[in-house]
Amino acid sequence: MLENVRPQLLAALADDGSEEAFWARVGRTGTPTVEEIPGGRCRVTFLWRETGSDAEGGIERVYMDVNSVTNHHAAVLPVMERLPGTGIWFWAVEVSGEWRGSYSYIPATADLVREVDPPEAGLLDTSRRARWIALLQHARHDPFNPVRAGLKSGLAMPGAPLQRWWDDPAPTSVTAGTTHELSWDSGLLGRTRTVWVHETPHDADTDKADRPLVILLDGQHWVHQMPAARVFDAAVAEGEMPAAVIVAIDVLKAAVRSEELPCNSTFWDAILTELLPLVETVAAFTKDPRRTVVAGQSFGGLAAMFAALEHPERFGLVASQSGSFWWPVPYTSPVPGSPGGDIAERIARTTFEHPPVVRLQAGLHEGDMVLHSRTVHERLIAAGVESSFEVFDGGHDWLCWRGGLVDSTIDLLNTASVPTGTPRPEPVRA
């Protein structure tokens, strides 16, 4: 594919008259370029500019990191090509017309390549992982793309589903809610962390003591990298959901996340007995499980489902994106575990007196994650639990999850507002 792109770029450079004029035009039009091609697909061309300071460092390679497209477990990593005699680096790929994903560039000097990506680095899984972790420290977003996905850049094809209030900014007239930053010193967990409590703008129809509660796991991400408060504020302002209290819980660090989120009873006991009473000191909210959402992604998606199984009397609404339902058998294990893991087995042996309402999603490019989520969905349906399952065209990616987080929360709260006994539409099944 690069063979087709190279002459196009050379022609564009000649038309512009100079490399400076080429980049000036790119700055006006933005990157990457997306061209719709037959078969419902798109050709995407990425461009990276090597500056004078980069040249002084001696850039040897520019690695491409495109979520769900480039494979960082591969023996040989994908790299951009330099247009001869210029500072123009390029790389192209074809994707579905409905694909969405985040990406970054990783420029590497000759010294860095020799250190972390010698030929033998691609021979073993362990060395491939170490290579990738080292390279990620040098990742950069695309300066010609205004769409940010946390620390990366974001991209969506023309047919990708609209992510309301993320893709289309909320009206400037929307009144911002109020955010409280609390310090939670947990005796049960033996840790102190930050928790953010966001009160959306109030609406006339919701009593403050009856406001839905939405718990966001990996809360630091939804506060800092992809601030979700303004999106929920817009959803309330436009009448899509009732005024709510959003509680975002900091995960602290990866090791703590791996301990607390995978089916940890103590973690949820601490939330019930310590955190929620602390939140009540600054914001009133409902005690009704049918108006309480637990939302999470990956390990957080697993934890959200576990919370509803462990404490059905308190957590009745589940939004899980790409839940790690392979747990506890690692997905890298040579002998895979059963589809849906422990969660699916637990659902199969549970008689639901207080059945939750569940919204599951997984990415088309996440390997067995689709199978695991689908298995959990099917077990829930067999147990008489209302569940829906959606497959999106993307990967294990916060950029994909942000739309599902908001849409699932809105859907769950609106479903919960339907009076008991009212017929509901059949859940959408993938």
C-alpha positions as CSV (number, residue, x, y, z in Angstrom):
1,M,0.0,0.0,0.0
2,L,2.9,2.4,0.7
3,E,3.9,1.9,-2.9
4,N,0.7,3.6,-3.9
5,V,1.0,6.4,-1.4
6,R,4.6,7.3,-2.2
7,P,4.0,8.7,-5.7
8,Q,0.9,10.7,-4.4
9,L,3.0,12.4,-1.7
10,L,5.8,13.1,-4.2
11,A,3.3,14.7,-6.5
12,A,1.8,16.7,-3.7
13,L,5.2,17.9,-2.6
14,A,6.0,19.0,-6.2
15,D,2.7,20.9,-6.4
16,D,3.3,22.7,-3.2
17,G,6.7,23.7,-4.3
18,S,8.6,23.1,-1.0
19,E,8.5,21.0,2.1
20,E,7.6,24.0,4.1
21,A,4.6,24.7,1.9
22,F,3.7,21.0,2.0
23,W,3.5,21.1,5.8
24,A,1.7,24.4,5.8
25,R,-1.1,22.8,3.7
26,V,-1.2,19.8,5.9
27,G,-1.6,22.1,8.9
28,R,-4.6,23.6,7.3
29,T,-6.3,20.3,6.2
30,G,-5.2,18.2,9.1
31,T,-4.1,14.5,9.3
32,P,-4.5,11.7,8.8
33,T,-6.2,11.7,5.4
34,V,-9.2,9.4,4.9
35,E,-10.2,8.2,1.5
36,E,-13.4,6.1,1.1
37,I,-12.8,3.1,-1.2
38,P,-15.0,0.3,-2.6
39,G,-16.3,-2.4,-0.3
40,G,-17.3,-0.1,2.5
41,R,-13.7,0.5,3.5
42,C,-11.4,3.5,3.9
43,R,-7.7,4.1,3.2
44,V,-6.0,6.1,5.9
45,T,-2.7,7.8,5.4
46,F,-0.7,9.0,8.4
47,L,1.9,11.7,8.2
48,W,4.6,12.6,10.8
49,R,6.9,15.6,10.5
50,E,10.6,15.3,11.4
51,T,11.7,18.7,12.8
52,G,15.2,20.1,13.1
53,S,15.5,18.9,16.7
54,D,14.4,15.4,15.7
55,A,17.1,15.4,13.0
56,E,19.7,16.4,15.5
57,G,18.8,13.3,17.5
58,G,19.2,11.1,14.5
59,I,15.7,9.6,14.0
60,E,16.2,6.0,12.8
61,R,12.6,4.8,12.8
62,V,9.1,6.0,13.5
63,Y,6.9,3.2,14.8
64,M,3.2,3.2,14.3
65,D,0.8,2.5,17.1
66,V,-2.8,2.2,15.9
67,N,-5.1,0.6,18.3
68,S,-6.5,-2.7,17.0
69,V,-4.7,-2.3,13.7
70,T,-0.9,-2.5,14.5
71,N,0.2,-5.6,16.5
72,H,2.8,-4.7,19.1
73,H,3.2,-8.4,19.8
74,A,4.5,-9.0,16.3
75,A,8.1,-10.2,15.7
76,V,8.6,-7.1,13.5
77,L,6.9,-3.9,14.4
78,P,5.2,-1.6,11.8
79,V,7.3,1.5,10.9
80,M,6.7,4.5,8.8
81,E,8.6,5.2,5.6
82,R,10.5,8.4,5.0
83,L,10.0,10.3,1.7
84,P,13.6,10.4,0.4
85,G,15.5,13.6,1.1
86,T,12.7,15.0,3.3
87,G,11.4,15.1,6.9
88,I,8.1,13.6,5.7
89,W,7.3,10.2,7.2
90,F,4.2,8.3,6.1
91,W,2.3,5.1,6.7
92,A,-1.1,3.8,5.3
93,V,-3.6,1.2,6.1
94,E,-7.1,0.1,5.1
95,V,-9.9,-0.2,7.7
96,S,-13.6,-0.7,7.8
97,G,-15.7,2.4,7.1
98,E,-17.1,2.0,10.7
99,W,-13.8,1.7,12.5
100,R,-12.8,4.0,15.4
101,G,-9.5,4.0,17.2
102,S,-6.7,5.9,18.9
103,Y,-3.1,6.2,17.6
104,S,0.3,7.7,18.2
105,Y,3.7,8.0,16.6
106,I,6.9,6.6,18.3
107,P,10.0,8.3,16.8
108,A,13.2,6.4,17.8
109,T,16.9,7.3,17.5
110,A,19.4,4.8,16.3
111,D,20.6,4.4,19.9
112,L,17.1,3.6,21.1
113,V,16.5,1.1,18.3
114,R,19.8,-0.7,19.2
115,E,18.8,-0.7,22.9
116,V,15.2,-1.9,22.8
117,D,14.6,-3.3,19.3
118,P,17.6,-5.4,18.2
119,P,16.7,-8.3,15.9
120,E,16.5,-10.7,18.8
121,A,13.9,-8.6,20.5
122,G,11.2,-10.1,18.3
123,L,12.0,-13.7,19.0
124,L,10.2,-14.2,22.4
125,D,7.0,-12.9,23.9
126,T,8.8,-11.6,27.0
127,S,11.3,-9.6,24.9
128,R,8.5,-8.3,22.7
129,R,6.6,-7.0,25.7
130,A,9.7,-5.3,27.2
131,R,10.4,-3.8,23.8
132,W,6.9,-2.3,23.5
133,I,6.9,-0.9,27.0
134,A,10.2,0.8,26.4
135,L,9.0,2.3,23.1
136,L,5.8,3.6,24.6
137,Q,7.8,6.0,26.7
138,H,8.5,7.9,23.5
139,A,5.0,8.0,22.0
140,R,3.6,11.3,20.7
141,H,0.2,12.4,19.6
142,D,-0.5,13.8,16.1
143,P,0.0,17.6,16.3
144,F,-2.1,18.0,13.0
145,N,-5.1,16.2,14.5
146,P,-7.2,18.2,17.0
147,V,-9.0,15.1,18.3
148,R,-7.3,13.8,21.4
149,A,-7.9,10.4,23.0
150,G,-6.2,10.8,26.4
151,L,-2.5,11.0,25.6
152,K,-3.1,9.8,22.0
153,S,-4.9,11.1,19.0
154,G,-8.3,9.9,18.0
155,L,-9.8,8.9,14.6
156,A,-13.2,7.7,13.4
157,M,-14.2,6.6,10.0
158,P,-17.3,8.2,8.3
159,G,-19.5,5.3,9.2
160,A,-18.5,5.0,12.9
161,P,-21.4,5.5,15.3
162,L,-21.7,9.0,16.6
163,Q,-20.5,9.4,20.2
164,R,-22.9,12.0,21.5
165,W,-21.4,15.1,23.1
166,W,-17.9,13.7,22.5
167,D,-17.9,14.0,18.7
168,D,-20.3,17.0,18.7
169,P,-19.3,19.4,21.5
170,A,-22.0,20.2,24.1
171,P,-23.7,23.6,23.6
172,T,-21.9,26.4,25.3
173,S,-25.1,27.3,27.1
174,V,-25.0,24.0,29.1
175,T,-24.5,24.9,32.8
176,A,-21.6,22.9,34.3
177,G,-22.3,20.8,37.3
178,T,-20.3,20.8,40.6
179,T,-17.4,18.5,41.3
180,H,-16.1,17.7,44.8
181,E,-12.7,16.1,45.3
182,L,-12.6,13.9,48.3
183,S,-9.8,11.9,50.0
184,W,-10.9,8.3,50.9
185,D,-8.8,6.8,53.6
186,S,-10.0,3.1,53.6
187,G,-9.4,1.0,56.6
188,L,-10.6,-2.1,54.8
189,L,-8.3,-1.6,51.9
190,G,-5.5,0.1,53.8
191,R,-5.1,2.8,51.1
192,T,-5.9,6.4,50.7
193,R,-7.0,7.7,47.3
194,T,-8.8,10.5,45.6
195,V,-12.5,10.2,44.7
196,W,-14.3,12.8,42.5
197,V,-18.0,13.4,43.1
198,H,-19.8,15.2,40.3
199,E,-23.3,16.6,40.7
200,T,-24.8,17.2,37.3
201,P,-26.9,20.3,36.8
202,H,-30.2,19.8,38.6
203,D,-33.5,19.2,36.9
204,A,-36.9,20.1,38.2
205,D,-38.2,16.5,38.0
206,T,-35.6,14.8,40.2
207,D,-35.5,15.1,44.0
208,K,-31.9,15.4,45.2
209,A,-32.3,12.4,47.5
210,D,-33.6,10.3,44.6
211,R,-30.8,11.2,42.1
212,P,-29.3,8.2,40.4
213,L,-25.8,7.1,41.4
214,V,-23.3,6.3,38.7
215,I,-20.0,4.7,39.9
216,L,-17.1,5.0,37.4
217,L,-14.2,2.7,37.9
218,D,-10.8,3.9,36.6
219,G,-12.2,7.2,37.6
220,Q,-8.9,9.1,37.2
221,H,-9.2,8.4,33.4
222,W,-12.7,9.9,33.2
223,V,-11.6,12.9,35.2
224,H,-8.2,13.7,33.5
225,Q,-7.7,12.0,30.2
226,M,-11.2,12.0,28.9
227,P,-13.3,14.3,31.1
228,A,-16.8,12.8,31.2
229,A,-18.4,15.3,33.6
230,R,-19.2,17.8,30.8
231,V,-20.7,15.0,28.7
232,F,-23.0,13.9,31.4
233,D,-23.9,17.5,32.1
234,A,-24.9,17.9,28.4
235,A,-27.0,14.7,28.5
236,V,-28.9,16.0,31.5
237,A,-29.3,19.4,30.0
238,E,-30.8,17.9,26.8
239,G,-33.2,15.7,28.8
240,E,-31.5,12.4,27.8
241,M,-31.0,11.4,31.5
242,P,-32.1,12.5,34.9
243,A,-29.8,14.7,37.1
244,A,-27.3,12.3,38.7
245,V,-24.4,11.9,41.1
246,I,-21.3,10.6,39.4
247,V,-18.6,9.0,41.6
248,A,-15.2,8.5,39.9
249,I,-12.8,6.3,41.9
250,D,-9.0,6.6,41.4
251,V,-7.4,3.3,40.7
252,L,-4.0,4.5,42.1
253,K,-1.7,2.3,40.0
254,A,-1.7,-0.8,37.8
255,A,-0.7,-3.2,40.6
256,V,-3.6,-2.0,42.8
257,R,-6.0,-2.1,39.9
258,S,-5.1,-5.8,39.3
259,E,-5.7,-6.6,42.9
260,E,-8.9,-4.6,43.6
261,L,-11.0,-4.9,40.4
262,P,-11.0,-8.6,39.5
263,C,-13.8,-10.0,41.7
264,N,-12.6,-8.6,45.0
265,S,-15.3,-8.8,47.7
266,T,-13.3,-6.5,50.1
267,F,-13.2,-3.8,47.5
268,W,-17.0,-3.7,47.2
269,D,-17.5,-4.0,51.0
270,A,-15.3,-0.9,51.3
271,I,-17.3,1.0,48.8
272,L,-20.5,0.1,50.6
273,T,-19.5,0.7,54.1
274,E,-16.9,3.5,53.7
275,L,-17.0,5.3,50.4
276,L,-20.8,5.8,49.9
277,P,-21.3,7.2,53.4
278,L,-18.4,9.6,52.6
279,V,-20.0,10.7,49.3
280,E,-23.2,11.3,51.2
281,T,-21.5,14.1,53.2
282,V,-21.3,16.2,50.0
283,A,-24.2,14.9,47.8
284,A,-27.5,13.1,48.4
285,F,-28.4,10.2,46.1
286,T,-30.7,7.2,45.8
287,K,-30.4,4.0,47.7
288,D,-32.4,2.2,45.0
289,P,-30.3,-0.5,43.2
290,R,-32.5,0.0,40.1
291,R,-31.2,3.6,39.9
292,T,-27.5,2.8,40.6
293,V,-25.1,2.2,37.7
294,V,-21.7,0.6,38.0
295,A,-19.6,1.2,34.9
296,G,-16.2,-0.1,34.0
297,Q,-13.9,-1.1,31.2
298,S,-11.6,-4.2,30.9
299,F,-10.9,-5.2,34.6
300,G,-13.4,-2.5,35.5
301,G,-16.1,-4.2,33.3
302,L,-15.4,-7.4,35.1
303,A,-15.7,-5.6,38.4
304,A,-19.0,-4.0,37.5
305,M,-20.6,-7.3,36.7
306,F,-19.2,-8.8,39.9
307,A,-20.6,-5.9,42.0
308,A,-24.1,-6.7,40.8
309,L,-23.7,-10.4,41.6
310,E,-22.1,-9.8,44.9
311,H,-24.5,-7.0,46.1
312,P,-27.7,-7.2,44.1
313,E,-29.5,-5.3,46.8
314,R,-27.4,-2.2,46.1
315,F,-26.0,-2.4,42.5
316,G,-28.7,-3.1,39.9
317,L,-27.5,-1.6,36.7
318,V,-24.3,-2.7,34.9
319,A,-22.4,-1.0,32.1
320,S,-19.5,-3.2,31.0
321,Q,-17.2,-2.4,28.1
322,S,-14.7,-5.1,27.1
323,G,-15.0,-6.8,30.5
324,S,-12.1,-9.1,31.3
325,F,-14.4,-12.1,31.6
326,W,-11.5,-14.5,30.8
327,W,-10.6,-14.1,34.5
328,P,-9.1,-15.9,36.4
329,V,-7.2,-17.8,33.6
330,P,-5.0,-15.3,31.9
331,Y,-5.8,-14.8,28.2
332,T,-2.1,-15.6,27.5
333,S,-2.3,-19.0,29.1
334,P,-1.4,-21.9,26.8
335,V,-4.5,-23.7,28.2
336,P,-7.4,-21.2,27.9
337,G,-10.1,-21.0,30.5
338,S,-13.8,-21.6,29.8
339,P,-15.6,-18.8,27.9
340,G,-16.9,-16.2,30.3
341,G,-14.6,-17.4,33.1
342,D,-15.8,-17.3,36.7
343,I,-18.5,-14.7,36.1
344,A,-20.3,-17.0,33.6
345,E,-20.1,-19.9,35.9
346,R,-21.4,-17.9,38.8
347,I,-24.3,-16.6,36.7
348,A,-25.2,-20.2,35.8
349,R,-25.6,-21.2,39.4
350,T,-27.4,-18.1,40.6
351,T,-31.1,-17.7,41.2
352,F,-31.8,-14.0,40.8
353,E,-34.2,-12.6,43.4
354,H,-33.1,-9.1,42.4
355,P,-32.0,-9.4,38.7
356,P,-29.8,-6.6,37.4
357,V,-30.1,-4.9,34.0
358,V,-26.9,-5.3,32.0
359,R,-25.4,-3.6,29.0
360,L,-22.3,-5.4,27.6
361,Q,-20.0,-4.3,24.7
362,A,-16.8,-5.6,23.2
363,G,-14.6,-4.7,20.3
364,L,-14.5,-6.6,17.0
365,H,-10.7,-6.5,17.1
366,E,-10.3,-7.8,20.7
367,G,-9.8,-11.5,19.9
368,D,-11.6,-13.7,22.4
369,M,-13.0,-10.8,24.4
370,V,-16.1,-10.9,22.1
371,L,-16.6,-14.6,22.9
372,H,-16.2,-14.0,26.6
373,S,-18.7,-11.1,26.7
374,R,-21.2,-12.9,24.5
375,T,-21.0,-16.0,26.8
376,V,-21.8,-13.8,29.8
377,H,-24.7,-12.2,27.9
378,E,-26.1,-15.6,26.9
379,R,-25.8,-16.9,30.5
380,L,-27.7,-13.8,31.8
381,I,-30.5,-14.2,29.2
382,A,-30.8,-17.9,30.1
383,A,-31.1,-16.9,33.8
384,G,-33.9,-14.4,33.0
385,V,-31.8,-11.3,33.3
386,E,-32.3,-8.4,31.0
387,S,-29.1,-8.0,29.0
388,S,-27.9,-6.6,25.7
389,F,-24.7,-7.2,23.9
390,E,-23.1,-5.0,21.2
391,V,-19.9,-5.5,19.2
392,F,-18.2,-2.3,18.0
393,D,-15.7,-1.9,15.2
394,G,-12.6,-1.1,17.3
395,G,-10.3,-2.5,19.9
396,H,-9.4,-2.4,23.6
397,D,-9.6,1.4,23.5
398,W,-10.8,4.2,25.7
399,L,-11.8,6.1,22.6
400,C,-14.3,3.4,21.8
401,W,-15.4,2.9,25.4
402,R,-16.2,6.6,26.0
403,G,-19.3,6.5,23.7
404,G,-20.5,3.2,25.2
405,L,-20.1,4.5,28.7
406,V,-22.4,7.4,28.2
407,D,-24.9,5.6,25.9
408,S,-25.2,2.6,28.3
409,T,-25.6,4.8,31.3
410,I,-28.4,6.8,29.6
411,D,-30.1,3.5,28.4
412,L,-29.9,1.9,31.9
413,L,-31.3,4.9,33.7
414,N,-34.1,5.3,31.2
415,T,-34.8,1.6,31.5
416,A,-34.9,1.8,35.2
417,S,-37.4,4.6,35.0
418,V,-40.0,2.4,33.3
419,P,-42.7,1.3,35.8
420,T,-42.6,-2.3,36.9
421,G,-44.7,-4.5,34.7
422,T,-44.4,-2.3,31.6
423,P,-43.4,-4.3,28.5
424,R,-39.9,-3.5,27.4
425,P,-38.4,-3.9,24.0
426,E,-36.2,-7.0,23.5
427,P,-32.5,-6.2,24.2
428,V,-30.4,-5.8,21.1
429,R,-28.2,-8.9,20.5
430,A,-25.1,-9.1,18.5
